[in-house]
């Protein structure tokens, strides 16, 4: 009986660790400065250009990308850029800042060896090889992270919920 209780306790600990790490996706070979779910609470973004307009978080252009300004003083994204979204994670009641979104419009940036110019076959096979499940056309999910490919953008996002567990 004592062995059974000990085995059950060890199993519970393993399941807890695996379950809690579901949203953390290991960093692939990529050109990105940050990866999805990275804790950036102590990171100094003062050297980064902030993108205006996001409520409930902040967005920053990657190094080397600078927006222009139109006649009304509004920011215009560069044609090719990377934008990082920083919010609380895993839910909005958390006080810690994490990268919860990455938008890539620069065809030179690689994620899992894929770019905006990759074929549907390359995308499907590479994402499957990396353990992602297809959720829709060129949309893949692994744990709490989804990656969507369009002709103009690669969008990587982490599921963020509110205090009651409702996903946004």
Secondary structure, DSSP 8 states (H G I E B T S, - for coil): -HHHHHHHHHHHHHHHHHHHTTT-----SBS-SS-TT-B-TT--GGGS-EES--SSSEEEE-TT---EE-TTS-EE--SS-EEEEEEESSBTT---EEEEEEEE--TT--BTTB-TT--HHHHHHHHHHTT-EEEETTEEEETTEEEEE-SS-EEEEE--B-TT--B-
